Amino acid sequence: MNDSRPDRIWDLFVELRKELVESQKIRSQVTGFKITFVTATIGLMAANIASLDKALFVIPAFAAICFDLLIYSYSFSIKRIGSYCREYIEPALKRGGHVPEDFTLWQEFLTDPKTRQRLSLAGNFGFTLLTVAIGIIALFFPYRPLLSSILCVILLIFVVIDILAYSSPRRLGKLWKDH
């Protein structure tokens, strides 16, 4: 085996870890911005409710869903990097003799069901559902049949898209396949 090959594999692993950490950092920042933006918007709107149309409360709900889609895209990117490391880089490092054969590498360790944790995504999604509930309730006080119905249907379509995006990591085939 060429001596430089394991070094290049290790270098690739290090670069992918940097990209993974950067994606995690950006995802956290987007989540924080979402919470700040949505709660501040709802607070400002509630403070000025007498001068606002209550139907505008759907805006933070739509914004929360759009932020979710960004957050889920970063989550997918993180999972994709981890999957690549688990499927290709970690086995190459073991084959190269740089890691004992019986040693469990990080991505392989993360495939164990007891190491999985989805509470942050569930909390993020729950926050969005609370925001959507505020938006839907606001559409019915006062109820205007055409406007309230159209906005409610559109918001529910967005919620379905959000639910599908939230649940899709479990359906990504090889990315979640246990080995």
KETOR-326870 format. One record per residue: x, y, z of N, C-alpha, C, O, CB in turn. Coordinates in steps of 0.2 Angstrom, whole numbers, padded with zeros to 4 digits, always signed. Glycine has a CB too. Layout:
<rs>
XYZXYZXYZXYZXYZ
...
</rs>
This chain:
<rs>
+0004-0006+0000+0000+0000+0000+0004+0006+0000+0009+0006+0004-0005+0000+0006
+0003+0011-0004+0006+0017-0004+0006+0021+0003+0000+0022+0005+0003+0022-0010
+0012+0023+0005+0012+0026+0012+0008+0033+0012+0005+0034+0018+0019+0027+0014
+0007+0036+0007+0004+0043+0007-0004+0042+0007-0007+0047+0009+0006+0047+0001
-0006+0036+0005-0014+0035+0004-0017+0036+0011-0022+0039+0012-0015+0028+0001
-0015+0032+0016-0018+0033+0023-0018+0040+0025-0022+0043+0029-0015+0028+0028
-0012+0044+0024-0012+0051+0026-0017+0055+0022-0020+0059+0025-0005+0053+0024
-0018+0053+0016-0023+0057+0012-0030+0056+0015-0035+0060+0015-0023+0056+0005
-0031+0049+0016-0038+0047+0019-0039+0051+0026-0044+0054+0027-0038+0040+0020
-0034+0051+0030-0034+0054+0036-0035+0062+0035-0040+0065+0039-0028+0053+0041
-0032+0065+0031-0033+0072+0029-0040+0074+0027-0043+0079+0029-0028+0074+0024
-0043+0069+0023-0050+0070+0021-0054+0069+0027-0059+0073+0027-0051+0064+0015
-0053+0065+0031-0057+0064+0037-0057+0070+0041-0062+0072+0044-0054+0058+0041
-0051+0073+0042-0050+0079+0046-0054+0085+0043-0058+0089+0046-0043+0081+0047
-0054+0086+0036-0057+0091+0033-0065+0090+0033-0069+0095+0034-0055+0091+0025
-0067+0084+0033-0074+0083+0033-0077+0084+0040-0082+0086+0041-0076+0075+0031
-0073+0082+0045-0075+0084+0052-0075+0091+0053-0080+0094+0057-0069+0081+0057
-0071+0095+0050-0071+0103+0050-0078+0105+0047-0081+0109+0050-0065+0106+0047
-0079+0102+0041-0085+0104+0038-0092+0102+0042-0096+0106+0043-0086+0101+0031
-0091+0096+0045-0097+0094+0050-0098+0099+0056-0103+0101+0057-0095+0087+0052
-0092+0101+0059-0093+0105+0065-0095+0112+0062-0099+0115+0066-0086+0106+0068
-0093+0114+0057-0096+0121+0054-0103+0120+0053-0107+0125+0054-0092+0123+0048
-0105+0115+0050-0113+0114+0048-0116+0114+0055-0122+0117+0055-0114+0108+0044
-0114+0110+0060-0117+0110+0066-0118+0117+0069-0123+0119+0072-0113+0106+0071
-0112+0121+0069-0112+0128+0071-0117+0132+0068-0121+0136+0071-0105+0131+0071
-0118+0132+0061-0122+0136+0057-0130+0134+0059-0134+0138+0060-0121+0135+0050
-0131+0127+0060-0137+0125+0062-0139+0128+0068-0145+0130+0069-0137+0117+0062
-0135+0128+0073-0136+0130+0080-0138+0138+0079-0143+0140+0083-0131+0129+0085
-0134+0141+0075-0135+0149+0074-0142+0150+0071-0146+0154+0073-0130+0152+0070
-0144+0146+0066-0150+0147+0063-0156+0145+0068-0161+0149+0068-0151+0142+0057
-0155+0140+0072-0160+0138+0077-0161+0144+0082-0167+0146+0083-0158+0132+0080
-0156+0147+0084-0156+0152+0089-0159+0158+0086-0163+0162+0089-0149+0154+0091
-0157+0160+0079-0160+0166+0076-0168+0164+0075-0172+0169+0076-0157+0167+0069
-0170+0158+0073-0177+0157+0072-0181+0158+0079-0186+0162+0079-0178+0149+0070
-0178+0156+0084-0182+0157+0091-0182+0164+0092-0188+0167+0094-0178+0153+0096
-0177+0168+0092-0177+0175+0093-0182+0179+0088-0186+0183+0091-0170+0178+0092
-0181+0177+0082-0185+0181+0077-0193+0179+0078-0197+0184+0078-0183+0179+0070
-0194+0173+0079-0201+0171+0079-0204+0174+0086-0210+0177+0086-0202+0164+0079
-0201+0173+0091-0204+0176+0098-0204+0183+0098-0209+0186+0100-0200+0173+0104
-0199+0187+0095-0199+0194+0095-0205+0196+0090-0208+0201+0092-0192+0197+0092
-0206+0193+0085-0211+0195+0080-0218+0194+0084-0222+0199+0083-0211+0191+0074
-0219+0188+0087-0225+0187+0090-0226+0192+0096-0232+0195+0097-0226+0180+0093
-0221+0194+0100-0221+0199+0105-0223+0206+0103-0227+0209+0105-0215+0199+0109
-0220+0208+0097-0221+0214+0094-0228+0215+0092-0232+0220+0093-0216+0216+0089
-0230+0209+0089-0237+0209+0086-0242+0209+0091-0247+0213+0091-0238+0203+0081
-0241+0205+0097-0246+0205+0102-0246+0212+0106-0252+0214+0108-0244+0200+0107
-0241+0215+0106-0241+0222+0109-0245+0227+0105-0247+0232+0108-0233+0224+0110
-0245+0226+0099-0249+0231+0094-0255+0228+0092-0257+0230+0086-0244+0233+0089
-0258+0223+0095-0263+0219+0092-0269+0223+0090-0273+0222+0086-0266+0214+0097
-0270+0229+0094-0276+0233+0093-0276+0236+0086-0281+0237+0083-0277+0238+0098
-0270+0238+0084-0269+0241+0077-0267+0236+0072-0266+0238+0066-0263+0246+0078
-0267+0230+0073-0265+0225+0068-0271+0220+0066-0275+0219+0071-0259+0221+0070
-0271+0217+0061-0275+0212+0059-0273+0206+0062-0267+0204+0060-0276+0211+0051
-0277+0202+0066-0274+0196+0069-0272+0191+0064-0268+0186+0066-0280+0193+0074
-0274+0191+0058-0272+0186+0053-0265+0186+0052-0262+0182+0049-0276+0187+0047
-0262+0192+0053-0255+0193+0052-0250+0188+0057-0245+0187+0055-0252+0200+0054
-0254+0185+0062-0250+0180+0066-0248+0174+0062-0244+0170+0065-0254+0178+0072
-0250+0173+0056-0248+0167+0052-0241+0168+0050-0238+0164+0048-0253+0166+0046
-0239+0175+0049-0232+0176+0046-0227+0173+0051-0222+0169+0048-0231+0184+0046
-0227+0174+0057-0222+0170+0061-0222+0162+0060-0217+0159+0061-0222+0172+0069
-0228+0160+0059-0229+0152+0058-0226+0150+0052-0222+0145+0052-0236+0151+0058
-0227+0154+0046-0223+0152+0040-0216+0153+0041-0212+0149+0038-0226+0157+0035
-0214+0158+0044-0207+0160+0045-0203+0154+0049-0198+0151+0047-0205+0166+0049
-0207+0151+0054-0204+0146+0058-0203+0140+0054-0198+0136+0055-0209+0144+0064
-0208+0138+0050-0208+0132+0045-0202+0133+0040-0198+0128+0039-0214+0131+0041
-0201+0139+0038-0196+0140+0033-0189+0140+0036-0184+0137+0034-0196+0147+0030
-0188+0142+0043-0182+0141+0046-0181+0133+0048-0175+0131+0047-0182+0145+0053
-0186+0130+0049-0186+0123+0050-0183+0119+0044-0178+0115+0045-0193+0119+0051
-0185+0121+0038-0182+0118+0032-0175+0119+0031-0171+0115+0029-0186+0121+0026
-0173+0125+0033-0165+0127+0033-0162+0123+0038-0157+0120+0037-0164+0134+0035
-0165+0122+0044-0162+0118+0049-0161+0111+0047-0156+0107+0048-0166+0119+0056
-0166+0108+0044-0166+0101+0042-0161+0100+0037-0158+0095+0036-0173+0099+0040
-0160+0105+0032-0155+0104+0027-0148+0104+0030-0144+0100+0028-0155+0110+0022
-0147+0108+0035-0140+0107+0039-0140+0100+0042-0134+0097+0042-0139+0113+0044
-0145+0098+0045-0145+0091+0048-0144+0086+0043-0140+0081+0045-0152+0090+0052
-0147+0086+0037-0145+0081+0032-0138+0082+0030-0135+0076+0029-0150+0083+0026
-0135+0088+0029-0128+0088+0027-0124+0085+0033-0119+0082+0031-0127+0096+0027
-0125+0086+0039-0122+0083+0044-0122+0075+0044-0117+0072+0045-0124+0085+0051
-0128+0073+0043-0129+0066+0042-0125+0063+0036-0123+0057+0037-0137+0064+0042
-0125+0066+0031-0122+0064+0025-0115+0064+0026-0112+0059+0024-0124+0069+0019
-0112+0068+0029-0104+0068+0031-0103+0062+0035-0098+0059+0034-0102+0075+0034
-0107+0061+0040-0106+0056+0045-0107+0049+0041-0103+0045+0043-0111+0056+0051
-0111+0049+0037-0112+0042+0033-0106+0041+0029-0104+0035+0029-0119+0043+0029
-0104+0046+0026-0098+0045+0021-0092+0043+0025-0088+0038+0023-0096+0052+0017
-0091+0046+0031-0086+0044+0035-0086+0037+0038-0081+0033+0038-0085+0049+0041
-0092+0035+0040-0094+0028+0042-0093+0023+0037-0090+0018+0038-0101+0028+0045
-0095+0024+0031-0095+0020+0025-0089+0019+0022-0087+0013+0019-0101+0021+0020
-0085+0024+0021-0079+0024+0017-0072+0026+0021-0068+0022+0020-0080+0029+0011
-0072+0031+0025-0066+0033+0028-0064+0029+0033-0058+0026+0034-0067+0040+0030
-0069+0027+0038-0067+0023+0044-0065+0016+0042-0060+0014+0045-0073+0023+0049
-0068+0013+0037-0066+0006+0035-0059+0007+0032-0055+0002+0033-0071+0003+0030
-0058+0012+0028-0051+0013+0025-0046+0014+0030-0040+0011+0029-0051+0019+0020
-0047+0018+0035-0042+0019+0041-0041+0012+0044-0035+0011+0046-0045+0024+0046
-0046+0008+0045-0045+0001+0048-0041-0003+0044-0036-0007+0046-0052-0002+0050
-0043-0003+0037-0039-0007+0033-0032-0005+0032-0027-0009+0031-0042-0007+0026
-0030+0001+0033-0024+0004+0033-0019+0002+0039-0013+0003+0039-0024+0011+0032
-0022-0001+0044-0019-0003+0049-0017+0002+0055-0014+0001+0059-0012-0006+0047
-0021+0008+0054-0019+0014+0058-0024+0013+0064-0023+0017+0069-0020+0020+0055
-0029+0009+0064-0034+0008+0069-0034+0000+0071-0035-0003+0066-0041+0011+0068
-0034-0002+0077-0035-0009+0079-0042-0011+0076-0047-0008+0076-0035-0010+0086
-0042-0017+0073-0048-0020+0070-0054-0020+0075-0060-0019+0073-0046-0027+0068
-0053-0021+0081-0058-0022+0086-0060-0015+0089-0065-0015+0093-0057-0027+0092
-0057-0010+0087-0059-0003+0090-0065+0000+0086-0065+0000+0080-0053+0002+0089
-0070+0002+0090-0076+0005+0087-0074+0013+0085-0073+0017+0090-0082+0005+0091
-0075+0015+0079-0074+0022+0077-0080+0026+0078-0085+0023+0079-0072+0022+0070
-0079+0032+0078-0085+0037+0080-0091+0036+0077-0096+0035+0080-0082+0044+0080
-0091+0036+0070-0097+0036+0066-0100+0029+0067-0107+0028+0067-0096+0037+0059
-0096+0024+0068-0099+0017+0069-0102+0017+0076-0108+0014+0077-0093+0012+0069
-0099+0020+0081-0102+0021+0087-0109+0024+0087-0114+0022+0091-0098+0024+0092
-0110+0029+0083-0116+0033+0083-0122+0029+0080-0127+0031+0080-0115+0039+0079
-0120+0024+0076-0126+0020+0073-0129+0016+0078-0135+0013+0077-0123+0015+0068
-0126+0015+0084-0129+0011+0090-0136+0015+0092-0135+0021+0094-0124+0010+0096
-0141+0012+0092-0148+0015+0094-0147+0019+0101-0150+0024+0102-0153+0010+0094
-0143+0016+0106-0143+0019+0112-0139+0026+0112-0139+0030+0117-0140+0014+0117
-0136+0027+0107-0132+0034+0106-0136+0039+0102-0134+0045+0102-0125+0033+0103
-0142+0037+0100-0146+0042+0096-0149+0047+0100-0152+0045+0106-0150+0039+0091
-0150+0053+0098-0154+0058+0102-0157+0063+0097-0154+0066+0093-0149+0062+0107
-0163+0064+0097-0167+0068+0093-0171+0074+0096-0175+0077+0094-0172+0064+0088
-0169+0075+0103-0173+0079+0107-0173+0086+0104-0177+0090+0104-0170+0079+0114
-0167+0088+0101-0166+0095+0099-0171+0097+0093-0174+0102+0093-0159+0097+0097
-0171+0092+0088-0175+0093+0083-0183+0092+0085-0187+0096+0082-0174+0087+0077
-0184+0088+0090-0191+0088+0092-0193+0094+0095-0199+0096+0095-0192+0082+0097
-0188+0097+0099-0190+0103+0103-0191+0109+0098-0195+0113+0098-0184+0105+0107
-0187+0109+0092-0187+0114+0087-0194+0113+0083-0197+0118+0082-0181+0113+0082
-0196+0107+0082-0202+0106+0078-0208+0108+0083-0213+0110+0081-0202+0098+0076
-0207+0106+0089-0213+0108+0094-0214+0115+0095-0219+0118+0095-0211+0105+0101
-0208+0119+0095-0208+0126+0095-0212+0129+0088-0216+0133+0089-0201+0129+0095
-0211+0126+0083-0214+0128+0077-0222+0126+0077-0226+0130+0075-0211+0124+0070
-0224+0120+0080-0231+0119+0081-0234+0123+0085-0240+0125+0084-0231+0111+0083
-0231+0126+0090-0234+0131+0095-0235+0137+0091-0241+0141+0092-0230+0132+0101
-0231+0139+0087-0231+0145+0083-0237+0144+0078-0241+0149+0076-0225+0147+0079
-0237+0139+0075-0243+0137+0070-0250+0137+0073-0254+0140+0071-0242+0130+0066
-0250+0135+0079-0256+0135+0083-0258+0142+0084-0264+0144+0084-0255+0131+0090
-0254+0146+0086-0255+0154+0087-0258+0157+0081-0263+0160+0081-0249+0158+0090
-0255+0155+0075-0257+0157+0069-0264+0155+0067-0268+0159+0064-0252+0155+0063
-0265+0149+0068-0272+0146+0066-0277+0149+0071-0283+0151+0068-0272+0138+0067
-0276+0149+0077-0281+0152+0082-0282+0160+0080-0288+0162+0080-0278+0152+0089
-0277+0163+0078-0278+0170+0076-0282+0171+0069-0286+0176+0069-0271+0174+0075
-0282+0166+0065-0286+0166+0059-0294+0165+0060-0298+0167+0056-0284+0160+0054
-0296+0163+0066-0303+0162+0068-0305+0167+0072-0311+0167+0074-0304+0155+0071
-0302+0172+0074-0304+0178+0079-0302+0184+0076-0297+0187+0078-0301+0177+0086
-0306+0188+0071-0312+0186+0069-0311+0181+0063-0306+0181+0059-0316+0192+0067
-0316+0177+0062-0316+0172+0056-0319+0176+0050-0325+0178+0050-0320+0166+0058
-0315+0176+0045-0317+0178+0038-0317+0172+0034-0311+0170+0032-0313+0184+0036
-0322+0170+0032-0322+0163+0028-0317+0162+0023-0314+0158+0023-0329+0162+0025
-0317+0167+0018-0312+0166+0013-0305+0167+0015-0301+0162+0014-0313+0171+0007
-0303+0172+0018-0296+0174+0020-0294+0168+0025-0288+0166+0024-0295+0181+0023
-0298+0167+0030-0296+0163+0035-0295+0156+0033-0290+0152+0034-0301+0163+0041
-0299+0153+0028-0299+0147+0026-0293+0146+0021-0290+0141+0022-0306+0145+0022
-0292+0151+0017-0286+0150+0012-0280+0150+0016-0275+0146+0015-0286+0156+0007
-0279+0155+0021-0273+0155+0024-0272+0149+0029-0266+0146+0030-0272+0161+0029
-0277+0146+0031-0277+0140+0036-0275+0134+0031-0270+0130+0033-0284+0139+0039
-0278+0133+0025-0276+0128+0021-0268+0128+0019-0265+0123+0019-0280+0128+0015
-0266+0134+0017-0259+0135+0015-0255+0134+0021-0249+0130+0020-0258+0142+0012
-0256+0136+0027-0252+0135+0033-0252+0127+0034-0247+0125+0036-0255+0139+0039
-0257+0124+0034-0258+0117+0035-0253+0113+0030-0250+0108+0031-0265+0114+0035
-0253+0115+0023-0249+0112+0018-0242+0113+0020-0238+0108+0020-0250+0115+0011
-0240+0119+0022-0233+0120+0025-0231+0116+0031-0226+0113+0031-0232+0127+0027
-0236+0115+0035-0235+0110+0041-0234+0103+0039-0229+0100+0041-0241+0110+0046
-0238+0101+0034-0237+0094+0031-0230+0093+0028-0226+0088+0029-0242+0092+0026
-0228+0098+0024-0221+0099+0021-0216+0098+0027-0211+0095+0026-0220+0105+0017
-0217+0102+0032-0212+0102+0038-0212+0095+0041-0206+0093+0043-0214+0108+0043
-0218+0092+0042-0218+0086+0045-0214+0081+0041-0210+0077+0043-0225+0083+0046
-0215+0081+0034-0211+0076+0030-0204+0077+0030-0200+0073+0030-0214+0077+0023
-0202+0084+0030-0195+0085+0031-0192+0083+0037-0186+0081+0038-0194+0093+0030
-0196+0084+0043-0194+0082+0049-0193+0075+0050-0188+0072+0053-0199+0085+0055
-0197+0071+0047-0197+0064+0048-0193+0060+0042-0191+0054+0043-0204+0061+0047
-0191+0064+0037-0187+0061+0032-0180+0058+0034-0178+0053+0031-0186+0066+0026
-0176+0060+0039-0170+0057+0040-0171+0050+0042-0166+0046+0041-0167+0060+0046
-0177+0048+0045-0178+0041+0046-0179+0037+0040-0179+0030+0040-0184+0040+0051
-0181+0040+0035-0182+0036+0028-0177+0037+0023-0178+0036+0017-0189+0039+0026
-0171+0039+0025-0165+0040+0020-0161+0034+0019-0156+0034+0016-0161+0046+0023
-0164+0028+0020-0161+0022+0018-0154+0021+0021-0154+0020+0027-0160+0022+0010
-0149+0021+0017-0142+0019+0019-0140+0024+0024-0136+0022+0028-0138+0019+0013
-0142+0030+0024-0139+0035+0029-0141+0033+0036-0137+0034+0041-0142+0042+0028
-0147+0029+0037-0149+0027+0044-0149+0020+0045-0151+0017+0050-0156+0030+0045
-0146+0016+0040-0146+0009+0040-0141+0007+0045-0135+0009+0045-0144+0006+0033
-0143+0003+0050-0138+0000+0055-0134-0005+0052-0136-0009+0048-0142-0002+0061
-0128-0005+0054-0123-0010+0052-0122-0015+0057-0118-0020+0056-0117-0007+0049
</rs>
